[in-house]
Amino acid sequence: MKDIVCKEMDKNTILGYREEVLVNGRVGLFLPVSFQCVDDGKRVMAFYDISGTDELKTQYDGSEAPFIATKILRGMLDAAEYYLMPQDYLLKRELVRVGRRGEIKLIYYPESINKHSSRDIGNLVFRNKVKVFLKELFPKDGIAYRSVLDNTISTLSDGTLGMETCIRKLEMTKEDSFIIKRDRSWSGIDLSLQMV
């Protein structure tokens, strides 16, 4: 039996192409989904298959944050290859799911129809969204990892360095946290699985 989460949304936020890409599972970042029209076709009900995944733990010491952030940012860049632009969907902690093997998935929930005609405005929205998400992801009391957060956010704010640079910074932190926490597990998953 499948575990399902349902979310209702405006039909205009899931245009034909986005719906096709999401239903066919072309983007590995997002959970499998199916859609059904409701309210005389004005609204859409999205059914997300969350089987085999758990909510992101609410309490942790921060050592997992670089793993999660790196996977999500890489996934967002991959999704953009399919024109699922970061400014078009929500990026919030409660939409993150963790698979039993440590895979990170997002529930795709549209934020709005893409009204950003300028690439520069789209990049600014992307950077701001990632900054807010990183602040939400890293615990306030995780002193050892707080400097990583501040450094990554300042890199994003600078605007001269690309997302790849930010991801590489997080990956270096990920390697450091792996060494520090190699004997600990997260959500019952051996962290060594994360270092593929």
C-alpha positions as CSV (number, residue, x, y, z in Angstrom):
1,M,0.0,0.0,0.0
2,K,1.3,3.4,-0.9
3,D,1.6,6.4,1.4
4,I,0.2,9.5,-0.3
5,V,0.2,13.2,0.5
6,C,-2.4,15.4,-1.3
7,K,-2.0,19.0,-2.1
8,E,-4.5,21.2,-3.9
9,M,-3.3,23.9,-6.3
10,D,-4.4,26.3,-9.0
11,K,-4.4,24.6,-12.4
12,N,-2.6,27.5,-14.0
13,T,0.5,26.8,-11.8
14,I,0.9,23.3,-13.3
15,L,1.1,24.0,-17.0
16,G,1.1,21.1,-19.5
17,Y,4.9,20.8,-19.8
18,R,5.6,20.9,-16.0
19,E,2.8,18.4,-15.4
20,E,4.3,16.0,-18.0
21,V,7.9,16.3,-16.6
22,L,6.7,15.7,-13.0
23,V,4.4,12.8,-13.8
24,N,7.0,11.0,-15.9
25,G,9.6,11.4,-13.1
26,R,12.2,13.0,-15.3
27,V,13.6,15.0,-12.5
28,G,15.1,12.9,-9.6
29,L,14.8,15.7,-7.1
30,F,11.0,15.5,-6.9
31,L,8.7,12.8,-5.5
32,P,6.5,10.8,-7.9
33,V,3.2,12.6,-8.4
34,S,-0.1,12.3,-10.2
35,F,-2.7,15.0,-10.8
36,Q,-6.5,15.0,-10.9
37,C,-8.6,18.0,-11.9
38,V,-11.2,19.2,-9.3
39,D,-13.6,22.1,-9.0
40,D,-14.7,21.9,-12.7
41,G,-11.1,21.9,-13.9
42,K,-10.1,25.2,-12.2
43,R,-8.0,23.4,-9.5
44,V,-5.8,20.4,-9.5
45,M,-5.2,17.8,-6.7
46,A,-1.7,16.5,-6.6
47,F,-1.0,13.1,-5.1
48,Y,2.6,12.5,-4.0
49,D,3.9,9.0,-3.4
50,I,5.9,9.3,-0.1
51,S,6.3,5.6,0.3
52,G,9.7,4.7,1.7
53,T,10.5,8.3,2.8
54,D,10.4,10.1,6.1
55,E,10.1,13.7,7.1
56,L,13.3,15.5,7.6
57,K,14.2,15.2,11.3
58,T,13.3,18.4,13.2
59,Q,16.2,18.1,15.6
60,Y,19.8,17.4,14.6
61,D,23.2,19.0,15.4
62,G,23.8,20.4,11.9
63,S,26.3,17.8,10.6
64,E,23.6,16.5,8.2
65,A,22.8,20.0,6.8
66,P,25.6,20.1,4.2
67,F,24.6,16.7,2.9
68,I,21.0,17.8,2.5
69,A,21.7,21.2,1.1
70,T,24.2,19.9,-1.5
71,K,21.8,17.2,-2.7
72,I,18.9,19.7,-3.0
73,L,21.0,22.4,-4.7
74,R,22.4,19.9,-7.2
75,G,18.8,18.6,-7.8
76,M,17.6,22.2,-8.4
77,L,20.3,22.7,-11.0
78,D,19.2,19.5,-12.7
79,A,15.6,20.5,-12.5
80,A,16.4,23.7,-14.3
81,E,17.6,21.7,-17.2
82,Y,14.0,20.6,-17.6
83,Y,12.8,24.2,-17.2
84,L,11.5,23.6,-13.7
85,M,13.0,26.9,-12.4
86,P,13.6,27.4,-8.7
87,Q,11.6,30.6,-8.6
88,D,8.5,28.5,-9.7
89,Y,8.3,26.1,-6.7
90,L,8.5,26.3,-2.9
91,L,11.7,25.4,-1.1
92,K,10.8,24.7,2.5
93,R,12.1,22.3,5.1
94,E,8.6,20.7,5.5
95,L,8.6,19.7,1.8
96,V,11.9,17.7,2.1
97,R,11.6,13.9,2.4
98,V,14.5,11.5,3.1
99,G,14.5,8.0,1.6
100,R,15.7,4.9,3.4
101,R,19.0,5.0,1.5
102,G,19.6,8.6,2.2
103,E,18.2,10.0,-1.0
104,I,16.7,13.5,-0.7
105,K,13.4,14.3,-2.4
106,L,11.2,17.4,-2.6
107,I,7.5,17.6,-2.8
108,Y,7.0,19.9,-5.9
109,Y,4.6,22.6,-4.9
110,P,4.3,25.6,-7.2
111,E,4.9,29.0,-5.8
112,S,3.5,31.0,-8.7
113,I,3.5,31.1,-12.5
114,N,7.0,32.3,-13.6
115,K,6.7,36.0,-14.0
116,H,10.4,36.6,-14.1
117,S,11.2,37.6,-17.7
118,S,14.7,38.7,-16.9
119,R,17.3,36.0,-16.2
120,D,18.9,38.4,-13.6
121,I,15.7,38.6,-11.7
122,G,15.3,34.9,-11.8
123,N,18.8,34.4,-10.5
124,L,18.2,36.8,-7.7
125,V,15.0,35.0,-6.7
126,F,16.9,31.7,-6.8
127,R,19.7,33.0,-4.6
128,N,17.3,34.6,-2.1
129,K,15.2,31.4,-1.9
130,V,18.4,29.3,-1.3
131,K,19.6,31.7,1.4
132,V,16.3,31.5,3.3
133,F,16.3,27.7,3.0
134,L,19.8,27.3,4.3
135,K,19.0,29.4,7.3
136,E,16.0,27.2,7.9
137,L,18.0,24.0,7.4
138,F,21.0,24.8,9.7
139,P,20.1,24.7,13.4
140,K,20.6,28.0,15.2
141,D,22.7,26.3,17.9
142,G,25.0,24.3,15.6
143,I,28.0,26.5,16.3
144,A,30.4,24.4,14.3
145,Y,28.4,24.6,11.2
146,R,27.1,28.1,11.6
147,S,30.3,29.5,10.0
148,V,29.6,27.3,7.0
149,L,26.2,28.8,6.7
150,D,27.4,32.3,7.0
151,N,30.2,31.8,4.5
152,T,27.8,30.1,1.9
153,I,25.2,32.9,2.4
154,S,27.8,35.6,1.9
155,T,28.9,33.8,-1.3
156,L,25.3,33.8,-2.5
157,S,24.8,37.5,-1.5
158,D,28.0,38.5,-3.4
159,G,26.3,37.5,-6.7
160,T,29.6,37.2,-8.5
161,L,30.1,33.6,-7.8
162,G,27.8,30.9,-9.2
163,M,25.8,28.2,-7.6
164,E,28.5,25.7,-8.5
165,T,30.9,27.5,-6.2
166,C,28.4,27.5,-3.4
167,I,27.8,23.8,-3.9
168,R,31.5,23.1,-3.8
169,K,31.8,25.0,-0.5
170,L,29.0,22.9,0.9
171,E,30.6,19.7,-0.4
172,M,33.9,20.6,1.3
173,T,31.9,21.0,4.5
174,K,30.2,17.7,3.8
175,E,33.5,15.9,3.7
176,D,34.6,17.6,7.0
177,S,31.3,16.6,8.7
178,F,31.7,13.1,7.4
179,I,35.1,12.8,9.1
180,I,33.8,14.3,12.3
181,K,30.6,12.3,12.4
182,R,31.5,9.0,10.6
183,D,30.4,6.8,13.5
184,R,27.0,8.5,13.8
185,S,24.0,7.7,11.8
186,W,21.2,10.0,10.6
187,S,17.7,8.7,10.3
188,G,19.1,5.2,10.8
189,I,21.3,5.6,7.7
190,D,25.1,5.1,7.7
191,L,26.6,8.4,6.6
192,S,29.1,6.5,4.5
193,L,26.3,5.9,2.0
194,Q,26.2,9.7,1.5
195,M,29.7,9.9,0.2
196,V,29.0,8.2,-3.2
